[in-house]
Amino acid sequence: MTDDEASTRRGRGGMSEQRRHRVRLEISREAARLFWAHGVDGTSGDQIAEAVGLSTRTIWRHFRSKESCAEPIIAQSVEWELATLRSWPPHRSLEEHFATEAKRLASEIGTQGQADAGLGVKMMRLADTEPALRTAWLMACDQVEHELAAVIATRLGLEHDDLQVRLHAAAASAALRILNEYVGAGLLDGTDPRKLGDENFAFIADAVRTATGGAVGDPVDIAEVPAESGEGTADRLAF
């Protein structure tokens, strides 16, 4: 292995990036459990360190503050959504794709994955009253918007920084954020999941279509998507 390869595969303190990710995630899990049980104010860095079996000094090597310890578990809560958006094929509707991927997830997710998803939902709920957690949640949602812009650009045959693409991505990601918060809150309150949305995910697709004025959600034929005509974005928008 060359020095450059070793540097790439190792992070701070000689720890591999994979190992560093695992440590950060385990710290985040314990921090999220403590935040949910005792509140953010009622949880100290020492308590997080004790729960994960590390020194407090090690915790601060990985995180800038106790609140930031929740960021990995919050970011992970949107990973399935991000992966689903990235793999959305042009010929499939959004509801068909979500339904297909949900079945695959159900067959593959393990006990730890289910526990992590539950912690993510709890952190979403705490984010309603904890500004630092709200920031972490909105950062994760911003990543969804960024990924969604690339997906929409491909489906509409536009550049990813086209104004219309950015507007659609912002509106659709906001709709997804609200749905995540709504469904998560309902699950924590003990609402029957069947009352929160249909099993085929049509409620998600409908929200995205509504947010984008029907531009995003249906199957498309990439070969038939018109190329840019050379006109500016302002010329294409009617105000």
PLY file of the C-alpha trace (Angstrom):
ply
format ascii 1.0
element vertex 239
property float x
property float y
property float z
element edge 238
property int vertex1
property int vertex2
end_header
0.00 0.00 0.00
1.38 3.43 -0.91
1.56 6.35 1.51
-1.24 8.09 -0.43
-3.46 5.00 -0.20
-2.79 4.68 3.51
-3.64 8.35 3.99
-6.88 7.93 2.05
-7.95 4.93 4.09
-7.06 6.46 7.44
-8.56 9.45 9.20
-7.42 11.42 12.21
-5.19 9.63 14.66
-4.49 6.79 12.23
-8.07 5.48 12.46
-9.54 4.12 9.23
-12.49 6.05 7.84
-14.67 2.95 8.10
-13.74 2.47 11.75
-14.24 6.19 12.43
-17.71 6.01 10.88
-18.64 3.04 13.07
-17.41 4.77 16.23
-19.25 8.00 15.40
-22.46 6.08 14.70
-22.24 4.13 17.96
-21.67 7.35 19.91
-24.63 8.88 18.08
-26.88 5.95 18.97
-26.10 6.25 22.68
-26.42 10.02 22.62
-29.82 9.78 20.90
-31.05 7.27 23.49
-29.95 9.55 26.31
-31.41 12.66 24.67
-34.75 10.92 24.28
-34.73 9.59 27.85
-33.40 12.65 29.68
-33.53 15.55 27.22
-30.57 17.33 25.69
-30.09 19.60 28.71
-30.29 16.61 31.02
-27.54 14.73 29.19
-23.83 15.40 29.62
-20.81 14.46 27.55
-19.64 12.29 30.43
-22.90 10.33 30.34
-22.59 9.77 26.59
-19.01 8.58 27.03
-19.99 6.20 29.82
-22.87 4.77 27.79
-20.66 4.01 24.80
-17.70 2.83 26.86
-15.26 5.52 25.77
-13.49 8.39 27.48
-15.10 11.82 27.39
-11.95 13.06 25.68
-12.55 10.58 22.87
-16.11 11.83 22.45
-14.82 15.37 21.89
-12.31 14.11 19.34
-15.23 12.91 17.24
-17.81 15.64 17.95
-17.64 19.38 18.55
-20.49 19.37 21.11
-22.90 17.00 22.80
-25.73 18.15 20.53
-23.71 17.34 17.41
-23.48 13.73 18.61
-26.99 13.24 17.21
-26.01 14.23 13.67
-24.97 10.76 12.35
-28.19 9.06 13.47
-30.24 11.94 12.06
-28.36 11.83 8.75
-28.84 8.06 8.61
-32.60 8.54 8.98
-32.75 9.89 5.40
-30.26 7.45 3.85
-32.93 5.06 2.59
-34.82 7.95 1.07
-31.66 9.24 -0.60
-30.73 5.81 -1.95
-34.27 5.38 -3.29
-34.17 8.73 -5.08
-30.75 7.98 -6.58
-31.93 4.65 -7.98
-35.28 5.92 -9.35
-35.39 4.69 -12.98
-36.96 6.98 -15.60
-39.53 4.39 -16.73
-41.04 3.93 -13.25
-43.46 6.18 -11.36
-42.42 7.47 -7.94
-45.03 5.40 -6.08
-44.04 2.24 -7.95
-40.38 2.82 -7.14
-40.96 3.58 -3.46
-43.18 0.50 -3.11
-40.55 -1.72 -4.76
-37.72 -0.34 -2.65
-39.78 -0.55 0.56
-40.33 -4.27 -0.02
-36.62 -4.73 -0.58
-35.81 -2.78 2.57
-38.26 -4.83 4.63
-36.50 -8.01 3.52
-33.01 -6.68 4.21
-33.21 -4.42 7.27
-32.00 -6.01 10.47
-32.69 -5.38 14.13
-30.05 -2.66 14.34
-31.41 -0.94 11.25
-34.90 -0.89 12.75
-33.55 0.48 16.02
-31.61 3.20 14.20
-34.72 4.17 12.24
-36.65 4.48 15.50
-33.95 6.70 17.00
-34.02 8.87 13.90
-37.75 9.38 14.30
-37.28 10.31 17.95
-34.60 12.86 17.08
-36.97 14.35 14.51
-39.52 14.81 17.27
-36.98 16.36 19.64
-35.92 18.69 16.84
-39.25 20.48 17.30
-37.98 21.96 20.57
-34.19 21.59 20.37
-32.59 24.15 18.00
-29.31 22.22 17.66
-31.13 19.04 16.68
-33.36 21.04 14.36
-30.25 22.28 12.60
-28.99 18.71 12.15
-32.37 17.60 10.79
-32.54 20.50 8.34
-28.98 19.72 7.21
-30.10 16.18 6.39
-33.12 17.54 4.51
-30.83 19.87 2.58
-28.92 16.82 1.38
-32.22 15.34 0.16
-32.90 18.54 -1.77
-29.44 18.42 -3.36
-29.85 14.80 -4.44
-33.38 15.44 -5.64
-32.19 18.29 -7.85
-29.91 15.90 -9.73
-32.74 13.38 -10.15
-35.20 16.01 -11.37
-32.66 17.52 -13.76
-32.14 14.14 -15.40
-35.84 13.43 -15.67
-36.61 16.86 -17.16
-33.54 17.06 -19.38
-32.28 20.23 -17.70
-29.10 21.29 -15.93
-29.02 20.60 -12.20
-28.62 24.32 -11.45
-31.52 25.36 -13.71
-33.91 27.60 -11.76
-36.93 25.44 -12.50
-35.06 22.34 -11.31
-34.02 24.09 -8.11
-37.56 25.29 -7.44
-38.98 21.81 -8.00
-36.29 20.24 -5.78
-36.89 22.75 -2.98
-40.66 22.24 -3.09
-40.47 18.45 -3.32
-37.88 18.11 -0.54
-40.00 20.35 1.70
-42.97 18.07 1.05
-40.86 15.01 1.92
-39.63 16.69 5.11
-43.14 17.46 6.25
-44.28 13.91 5.47
-41.36 12.48 7.43
-42.21 14.65 10.41
-45.92 13.90 10.16
-45.52 10.13 9.86
-42.79 10.04 12.51
-44.90 11.97 15.01
-47.87 9.72 14.30
-45.85 6.57 14.88
-44.49 7.89 18.17
-48.03 8.78 19.25
-49.15 5.21 18.54
-51.23 5.95 15.43
-52.02 2.96 13.24
-49.48 3.18 10.36
-52.29 2.42 7.90
-53.90 5.72 8.87
-50.72 7.67 8.14
-50.40 6.64 4.51
-51.14 3.88 2.03
-48.77 0.93 1.72
-48.07 1.71 -1.95
-46.65 5.14 -1.08
-49.07 6.97 -3.34
-49.37 9.66 -0.65
-45.67 10.48 -1.08
-45.90 10.60 -4.87
-49.05 12.72 -4.67
-47.30 15.21 -2.37
-44.32 15.48 -4.73
-46.59 15.94 -7.76
-48.56 18.64 -5.95
-45.38 20.41 -4.83
-43.93 20.41 -8.35
-47.15 21.22 -10.19
-47.23 17.71 -11.68
-43.75 17.98 -13.23
-42.22 15.21 -11.11
-43.61 11.81 -10.18
-44.62 10.09 -13.41
-42.53 7.83 -15.65
-40.51 9.60 -18.34
-38.81 8.55 -21.54
-35.36 10.11 -21.34
-34.91 9.67 -25.10
-37.92 11.91 -25.67
-37.02 14.63 -23.15
-36.38 17.80 -25.19
-32.91 19.28 -25.09
-32.39 22.84 -23.92
-33.44 25.25 -26.64
-30.81 27.79 -25.64
-33.37 30.19 -24.21
-32.73 31.52 -20.76
-34.66 30.29 -17.76
-36.37 33.62 -17.43
-37.74 33.22 -20.96
-39.30 29.89 -20.02
-41.05 31.11 -16.89
-44.34 32.95 -17.09
-44.99 35.34 -14.21
0 1
1 2
2 3
3 4
4 5
5 6
6 7
7 8
8 9
9 10
10 11
11 12
12 13
13 14
14 15
15 16
16 17
17 18
18 19
19 20
20 21
21 22
22 23
23 24
24 25
25 26
26 27
27 28
28 29
29 30
30 31
31 32
32 33
33 34
34 35
35 36
36 37
37 38
38 39
39 40
40 41
41 42
42 43
43 44
44 45
45 46
46 47
47 48
48 49
49 50
50 51
51 52
52 53
53 54
54 55
55 56
56 57
57 58
58 59
59 60
60 61
61 62
62 63
63 64
64 65
65 66
66 67
67 68
68 69
69 70
70 71
71 72
72 73
73 74
74 75
75 76
76 77
77 78
78 79
79 80
80 81
81 82
82 83
83 84
84 85
85 86
86 87
87 88
88 89
89 90
90 91
91 92
92 93
93 94
94 95
95 96
96 97
97 98
98 99
99 100
100 101
101 102
102 103
103 104
104 105
105 106
106 107
107 108
108 109
109 110
110 111
111 112
112 113
113 114
114 115
115 116
116 117
117 118
118 119
119 120
120 121
121 122
122 123
123 124
124 125
125 126
126 127
127 128
128 129
129 130
130 131
131 132
132 133
133 134
134 135
135 136
136 137
137 138
138 139
139 140
140 141
141 142
142 143
143 144
144 145
145 146
146 147
147 148
148 149
149 150
150 151
151 152
152 153
153 154
154 155
155 156
156 157
157 158
158 159
159 160
160 161
161 162
162 163
163 164
164 165
165 166
166 167
167 168
168 169
169 170
170 171
171 172
172 173
173 174
174 175
175 176
176 177
177 178
178 179
179 180
180 181
181 182
182 183
183 184
184 185
185 186
186 187
187 188
188 189
189 190
190 191
191 192
192 193
193 194
194 195
195 196
196 197
197 198
198 199
199 200
200 201
201 202
202 203
203 204
204 205
205 206
206 207
207 208
208 209
209 210
210 211
211 212
212 213
213 214
214 215
215 216
216 217
217 218
218 219
219 220
220 221
221 222
222 223
223 224
224 225
225 226
226 227
227 228
228 229
229 230
230 231
231 232
232 233
233 234
234 235
235 236
236 237
237 238
